[in-house]
Amino acid sequence: MVELENLDENDQNNLLELIKNHHKLTDSTIASEILNTWPNSIKNFIKVMPTDFKKALEMMSNKKLKNLFNYG
C-alpha cells in the first residue's frame, strides 16, 4: 500500500535540484517550463510513499534518537 503526501520543504528543494540537473544534462523543454513556472508547477507534484518504507524510516529515526540520548 502507499500513501499520497504533500511535499515538505525538503522534498521541494530536492525535487528542484533534480529537475535542474535533468535540465542541465538533457536541455529538456519540459524541465525548462517547470523551472520557469516553479511556484505554480510545484503544486502539481505529490509524494507517493510506500507505507512499509515509511514505517522503516520512522523506526530508523526513532533508533537514532534513542542512540543520541543513550536511551533504550
N, CA, C and O atoms as CSV, one atom per row, in Angstrom:
chain,resi,resn,atom,element,x,y,z
A,1,MET,N,N,0.836,-1.185,0.000
A,1,MET,CA,C,0.000,0.000,0.000
A,1,MET,C,C,0.878,1.245,0.000
A,1,MET,O,O,2.045,1.211,0.392
A,2,VAL,N,N,0.290,2.330,-0.445
A,2,VAL,CA,C,1.000,3.603,-0.473
A,2,VAL,C,C,0.117,4.698,0.109
A,2,VAL,O,O,-1.105,4.567,0.183
A,3,GLU,N,N,0.761,5.769,0.516
A,3,GLU,CA,C,0.070,6.975,0.964
A,3,GLU,C,C,0.484,8.109,0.045
A,3,GLU,O,O,1.630,8.167,-0.400
A,4,LEU,N,N,-0.433,8.999,-0.236
A,4,LEU,CA,C,-0.133,10.193,-1.009
A,4,LEU,C,C,0.062,11.337,-0.033
A,4,LEU,O,O,-0.784,11.587,0.825
A,5,GLU,N,N,1.187,12.032,-0.171
A,5,GLU,CA,C,1.529,13.103,0.770
A,5,GLU,C,C,1.928,14.354,0.002
A,5,GLU,O,O,2.437,14.286,-1.117
A,6,ASN,N,N,1.686,15.484,0.626
A,6,ASN,CA,C,2.205,16.734,0.077
A,6,ASN,C,C,3.711,16.772,0.282
A,6,ASN,O,O,4.235,16.159,1.212
A,7,LEU,N,N,4.393,17.485,-0.579
A,7,LEU,CA,C,5.840,17.623,-0.452
A,7,LEU,C,C,6.157,18.621,0.648
A,7,LEU,O,O,5.595,19.716,0.681
A,8,ASP,N,N,7.061,18.244,1.550
A,8,ASP,CA,C,7.518,19.216,2.540
A,8,ASP,C,C,8.632,20.060,1.904
A,8,ASP,O,O,9.005,19.840,0.752
A,9,GLU,N,N,9.145,21.004,2.650
A,9,GLU,CA,C,10.151,21.925,2.111
A,9,GLU,C,C,11.398,21.180,1.622
A,9,GLU,O,O,11.957,21.510,0.576
A,10,ASN,N,N,11.817,20.194,2.374
A,10,ASN,CA,C,12.983,19.402,1.988
A,10,ASN,C,C,12.727,18.652,0.674
A,10,ASN,O,O,13.583,18.620,-0.210
A,11,ASP,N,N,11.541,18.051,0.561
A,11,ASP,CA,C,11.171,17.358,-0.677
A,11,ASP,C,C,11.176,18.320,-1.861
A,11,ASP,O,O,11.669,17.992,-2.940
A,12,GLN,N,N,10.622,19.510,-1.645
A,12,GLN,CA,C,10.565,20.503,-2.718
A,12,GLN,C,C,11.963,20.917,-3.162
A,12,GLN,O,O,12.226,21.045,-4.358
A,13,ASN,N,N,12.851,21.124,-2.209
A,13,ASN,CA,C,14.229,21.505,-2.547
A,13,ASN,C,C,14.943,20.389,-3.302
A,13,ASN,O,O,15.652,20.650,-4.274
A,14,ASN,N,N,14.759,19.153,-2.860
A,14,ASN,CA,C,15.370,18.012,-3.548
A,14,ASN,C,C,14.834,17.872,-4.966
A,14,ASN,O,O,15.597,17.645,-5.905
A,15,LEU,N,N,13.527,18.007,-5.116
A,15,LEU,CA,C,12.916,17.905,-6.437
A,15,LEU,C,C,13.423,19.004,-7.359
A,15,LEU,O,O,13.715,18.751,-8.528
A,16,LEU,N,N,13.529,20.216,-6.842
A,16,LEU,CA,C,14.036,21.328,-7.641
A,16,LEU,C,C,15.446,21.040,-8.138
A,16,LEU,O,O,15.750,21.283,-9.306
A,17,GLU,N,N,16.298,20.532,-7.280
A,17,GLU,CA,C,17.674,20.202,-7.682
A,17,GLU,C,C,17.697,19.088,-8.726
A,17,GLU,O,O,18.480,19.140,-9.674
A,18,LEU,N,N,16.846,18.089,-8.555
A,18,LEU,CA,C,16.778,17.003,-9.537
A,18,LEU,C,C,16.349,17.523,-10.907
A,18,LEU,O,O,16.913,17.133,-11.930
A,19,ILE,N,N,15.356,18.398,-10.923
A,19,ILE,CA,C,14.879,18.941,-12.197
A,19,ILE,C,C,15.930,19.851,-12.819
A,19,ILE,O,O,16.124,19.829,-14.034
A,20,LYS,N,N,16.611,20.649,-12.000
A,20,LYS,CA,C,17.698,21.490,-12.522
A,20,LYS,C,C,18.790,20.633,-13.153
A,20,LYS,O,O,19.268,20.939,-14.245
A,21,ASN,N,N,19.183,19.564,-12.471
A,21,ASN,CA,C,20.212,18.669,-13.009
A,21,ASN,C,C,19.740,17.996,-14.289
A,21,ASN,O,O,20.505,17.869,-15.245
A,22,HIS,N,N,18.499,17.571,-14.309
A,22,HIS,CA,C,17.937,16.947,-15.509
A,22,HIS,C,C,17.977,17.928,-16.679
A,22,HIS,O,O,18.364,17.568,-17.791
A,23,HIS,N,N,17.576,19.156,-16.419
A,23,HIS,CA,C,17.580,20.180,-17.469
A,23,HIS,C,C,18.999,20.444,-17.964
A,23,HIS,O,O,19.231,20.564,-19.167
A,24,LYS,N,N,19.927,20.533,-17.047
A,24,LYS,CA,C,21.323,20.785,-17.408
A,24,LYS,C,C,21.871,19.669,-18.297
A,24,LYS,O,O,22.592,19.937,-19.259
A,25,LEU,N,N,21.535,18.437,-17.980
A,25,LEU,CA,C,22.067,17.292,-18.716
A,25,LEU,C,C,21.338,17.004,-20.025
A,25,LEU,O,O,21.925,16.453,-20.955
A,26,THR,N,N,20.057,17.376,-20.099
A,26,THR,CA,C,19.251,16.983,-21.260
A,26,THR,C,C,18.716,18.143,-22.080
A,26,THR,O,O,18.251,17.948,-23.203
A,27,ASP,N,N,18.777,19.356,-21.526
A,27,ASP,CA,C,18.177,20.534,-22.168
A,27,ASP,C,C,16.687,20.307,-22.458
A,27,ASP,O,O,16.162,20.760,-23.475
A,28,SER,N,N,16.036,19.611,-21.559
A,28,SER,CA,C,14.624,19.273,-21.693
A,28,SER,C,C,13.751,20.522,-21.699
A,28,SER,O,O,13.874,21.382,-20.828
A,29,THR,N,N,12.868,20.611,-22.691
A,29,THR,CA,C,11.949,21.752,-22.750
A,29,THR,C,C,10.905,21.662,-21.637
A,29,THR,O,O,10.459,22.682,-21.113
A,30,ILE,N,N,10.521,20.441,-21.280
A,30,ILE,CA,C,9.549,20.277,-20.194
A,30,ILE,C,C,10.164,20.708,-18.868
A,30,ILE,O,O,9.520,21.404,-18.082
A,31,ALA,N,N,11.407,20.300,-18.613
A,31,ALA,CA,C,12.090,20.730,-17.389
A,31,ALA,C,C,12.231,22.243,-17.368
A,31,ALA,O,O,12.057,22.871,-16.323
A,32,SER,N,N,12.542,22.827,-18.505
A,32,SER,CA,C,12.671,24.282,-18.595
A,32,SER,C,C,11.359,24.967,-18.239
A,32,SER,O,O,11.345,25.954,-17.503
A,33,GLU,N,N,10.264,24.443,-18.760
A,33,GLU,CA,C,8.953,25.026,-18.465
A,33,GLU,C,C,8.621,24.894,-16.979
A,33,GLU,O,O,8.099,25.829,-16.372
A,34,ILE,N,N,8.921,23.746,-16.401
A,34,ILE,CA,C,8.672,23.539,-14.966
A,34,ILE,C,C,9.490,24.529,-14.145
A,34,ILE,O,O,8.975,25.135,-13.206
A,35,LEU,N,N,10.761,24.693,-14.496
A,35,LEU,CA,C,11.633,25.611,-13.754
A,35,LEU,C,C,11.185,27.057,-13.907
A,35,LEU,O,O,11.247,27.833,-12.953
A,36,ASN,N,N,10.735,27.422,-15.098
A,36,ASN,CA,C,10.301,28.804,-15.344
A,36,ASN,C,C,8.994,29.143,-14.641
A,36,ASN,O,O,8.685,30.316,-14.434
A,37,THR,N,N,8.241,28.140,-14.279
A,37,THR,CA,C,6.961,28.359,-13.586
A,37,THR,C,C,6.941,27.611,-12.250
A,37,THR,O,O,5.897,27.131,-11.810
A,38,TRP,N,N,8.102,27.523,-11.619
A,38,TRP,CA,C,8.267,26.698,-10.420
A,38,TRP,C,C,7.213,26.923,-9.338
A,38,TRP,O,O,6.659,25.939,-8.847
A,39,PRO,N,N,6.905,28.152,-8.938
A,39,PRO,CA,C,5.922,28.320,-7.852
A,39,PRO,C,C,4.564,27.682,-8.165
A,39,PRO,O,O,3.889,27.188,-7.262
A,40,ASN,N,N,4.169,27.693,-9.424
A,40,ASN,CA,C,2.911,27.041,-9.795
A,40,ASN,C,C,3.109,25.563,-10.101
A,40,ASN,O,O,2.245,24.741,-9.795
A,41,SER,N,N,4.233,25.226,-10.699
A,41,SER,CA,C,4.493,23.834,-11.080
A,41,SER,C,C,4.601,22.911,-9.875
A,41,SER,O,O,4.155,21.765,-9.926
A,42,ILE,N,N,5.188,23.404,-8.797
A,42,ILE,CA,C,5.393,22.556,-7.621
A,42,ILE,C,C,4.065,22.036,-7.069
A,42,ILE,O,O,4.021,20.982,-6.435
A,43,LYS,N,N,3.008,22.765,-7.309
A,43,LYS,CA,C,1.681,22.357,-6.833
A,43,LYS,C,C,1.180,21.090,-7.523
A,43,LYS,O,O,0.250,20.446,-7.038
A,44,ASN,N,N,1.795,20.727,-8.657
A,44,ASN,CA,C,1.361,19.555,-9.423
A,44,ASN,C,C,2.069,18.270,-9.008
A,44,ASN,O,O,1.789,17.205,-9.558
A,45,PHE,N,N,2.976,18.360,-8.053
A,45,PHE,CA,C,3.727,17.187,-7.612
A,45,PHE,C,C,3.176,16.678,-6.286
A,45,PHE,O,O,2.720,17.446,-5.440
A,46,ILE,N,N,3.231,15.364,-6.135
A,46,ILE,CA,C,2.783,14.718,-4.900
A,46,ILE,C,C,3.757,13.586,-4.578
A,46,ILE,O,O,4.317,12.962,-5.479
A,47,LYS,N,N,3.948,13.336,-3.316
A,47,LYS,CA,C,4.838,12.242,-2.900
A,47,LYS,C,C,4.011,10.964,-2.752
A,47,LYS,O,O,2.976,10.954,-2.085
A,48,VAL,N,N,4.479,9.896,-3.377
A,48,VAL,CA,C,3.875,8.575,-3.218
A,48,VAL,C,C,4.799,7.795,-2.288
A,48,VAL,O,O,5.924,7.453,-2.654
A,49,MET,N,N,4.311,7.523,-1.089
A,49,MET,CA,C,5.145,6.904,-0.056
A,49,MET,C,C,4.618,5.512,0.285
A,49,MET,O,O,3.509,5.383,0.804
A,50,PRO,N,N,5.407,4.462,-0.004
A,50,PRO,CA,C,5.009,3.115,0.425
A,50,PRO,C,C,4.909,3.068,1.956
A,50,PRO,O,O,5.815,3.527,2.653
A,51,THR,N,N,3.824,2.521,2.467
A,51,THR,CA,C,3.594,2.540,3.914
A,51,THR,C,C,4.654,1.747,4.677
A,51,THR,O,O,5.074,2.165,5.756
A,52,ASP,N,N,5.091,0.612,4.135
A,52,ASP,CA,C,6.131,-0.169,4.821
A,52,ASP,C,C,7.448,0.591,4.881
A,52,ASP,O,O,8.157,0.537,5.886
A,53,PHE,N,N,7.775,1.296,3.806
A,53,PHE,CA,C,9.008,2.078,3.775
A,53,PHE,C,C,8.929,3.225,4.778
A,53,PHE,O,O,9.909,3.531,5.458
A,54,LYS,N,N,7.772,3.851,4.866
A,54,LYS,CA,C,7.580,4.946,5.823
A,54,LYS,C,C,7.770,4.443,7.257
A,54,LYS,O,O,8.399,5.114,8.075
A,55,LYS,N,N,7.229,3.270,7.553
A,55,LYS,CA,C,7.396,2.691,8.890
A,55,LYS,C,C,8.867,2.411,9.178
A,55,LYS,O,O,9.350,2.665,10.281
A,56,ALA,N,N,9.575,1.886,8.179
A,56,ALA,CA,C,11.005,1.594,8.354
A,56,ALA,C,C,11.787,2.876,8.616
A,56,ALA,O,O,12.671,2.898,9.473
A,57,LEU,N,N,11.471,3.940,7.886
A,57,LEU,CA,C,12.147,5.224,8.104
A,57,LEU,C,C,11.882,5.754,9.507
A,57,LEU,O,O,12.786,6.268,10.165
A,58,GLU,N,N,10.637,5.627,9.961
A,58,GLU,CA,C,10.283,6.089,11.306
A,58,GLU,C,C,11.025,5.278,12.369
A,58,GLU,O,O,11.491,5.834,13.363
A,59,MET,N,N,11.133,3.967,12.161
A,59,MET,CA,C,11.854,3.124,13.113
A,59,MET,C,C,13.334,3.501,13.156
A,59,MET,O,O,13.931,3.555,14.231
A,60,MET,N,N,13.922,3.759,11.994
A,60,MET,CA,C,15.324,4.163,11.944
A,60,MET,C,C,15.521,5.500,12.638
A,60,MET,O,O,16.505,5.693,13.353
A,61,SER,N,N,14.591,6.423,12.433
A,61,SER,CA,C,14.681,7.739,13.057
A,61,SER,C,C,14.569,7.619,14.573
A,61,SER,O,O,15.320,8.262,15.306
A,62,ASN,N,N,13.637,6.802,15.040
A,62,ASN,CA,C,13.474,6.596,16.486
A,62,ASN,C,C,14.719,5.974,17.095
A,62,ASN,O,O,15.132,6.351,18.192
A,63,LYS,N,N,15.318,5.024,16.389
A,63,LYS,CA,C,16.526,4.377,16.895
A,63,LYS,C,C,17.670,5.379,16.981
A,63,LYS,O,O,18.444,5.349,17.938
A,64,LYS,N,N,17.789,6.264,15.999
A,64,LYS,CA,C,18.834,7.290,16.025
A,64,LYS,C,C,18.633,8.232,17.203
A,64,LYS,O,O,19.597,8.621,17.862
A,65,LEU,N,N,17.372,8.602,17.470
A,65,LEU,CA,C,17.093,9.480,18.607
A,65,LEU,C,C,17.454,8.794,19.920
A,65,LEU,O,O,18.039,9.411,20.811
A,66,LYS,N,N,17.105,7.522,20.035
A,66,LYS,CA,C,17.435,6.794,21.262
A,66,LYS,C,C,18.947,6.725,21.452
A,66,LYS,O,O,19.447,6.901,22.563
A,67,ASN,N,N,19.671,6.469,20.369
A,67,ASN,CA,C,21.132,6.409,20.458
A,67,ASN,C,C,21.717,7.775,20.794
A,67,ASN,O,O,22.696,7.871,21.534
A,68,LEU,N,N,21.118,8.826,20.253
A,68,LEU,CA,C,21.598,10.184,20.507
A,68,LEU,C,C,21.523,10.513,21.989
A,68,LEU,O,O,22.434,11.125,22.548
A,69,PHE,N,N,20.428,10.102,22.620
A,69,PHE,CA,C,20.235,10.390,24.035
A,69,PHE,C,C,20.619,9.210,24.922
A,69,PHE,O,O,20.381,9.221,26.129
A,70,ASN,N,N,21.221,8.186,24.298
A,70,ASN,CA,C,21.662,6.993,25.021
A,70,ASN,C,C,20.512,6.405,25.831
A,70,ASN,O,O,20.664,6.051,27.000
A,71,TYR,N,N,19.369,6.314,25.181
A,71,TYR,CA,C,18.152,5.824,25.825
A,71,TYR,C,C,17.726,4.531,25.142
A,71,TYR,O,O,17.637,4.486,23.915
A,72,GLY,N,N,17.467,3.503,25.897
A,72,GLY,CA,C,16.947,2.238,25.364
A,72,GLY,C,C,18.018,1.431,24.782
A,72,GLY,O,O,17.764,0.334,24.285
